[in-house]
């Protein structure tokens, strides 16, 4: 078995560090979407479709069965893969399924990146020093040690990736993608709801979307967007229980 972790924005695989320790497994692989903690190849398609194609190609080269876990936009790629390439995975898990509703409203930062002034919004983030970004990310919920590893990767490549990805999924696109959620029911799914996550639509939208693809729901009460950093022990217990239930 292989556990595959996929992170989102503005992140690197460092966000999984504390969780991986608590999982206590030797079969875990973290994939970094191009531009997010890894180099952005010239000509890479920085859209939701492009990242879906990237993830499918990565999984095709891994030994299975694969239990796929995604956070933030990584969770968005996971959902799209579950809808379109269920043959590549045994199970899937996401914490962002609430965005796949027609009445989901993108958070303020996303709307600024999707706007005609998105380049300026991204530049205001990349112009900070690494130390300033680390303090900011730590305060948001990553924690100091993780934030210090993520901060140096917030660069021009990540800026290009942010703009392309978020603009490609502005409403009504992400809602339209959610119309295909029933297809994700071909593999067992788990939808994590971190009750203090202000970015992904809230519990009602999560439960509504999870029902459409017959996925299980797990609530992490009191945890926010970076639940895996805030309480890696509780998060690891939840995921290990899920993986064991697939055996």
Secondary structure by P-SEA (a helix, b strand, c coil): cbbbbbbccccccccaaaaaaaaccccbbbbbcccccccccccccccaaaaaaaaaaaaaacccccbbbbcaaaaaaaaaaaaccccccccccccccccccccccccaaaaaaaccaaaaaaaaaaaccaaaaaaaaaaacccaaaaaaacccccaaaaaaaaaaaaaccaaaaaaaacccccccccbbbbbbcccccccccaaaaaaaaaaabbbbbbbcccccccccccaaaaaaaaaaaaaaac
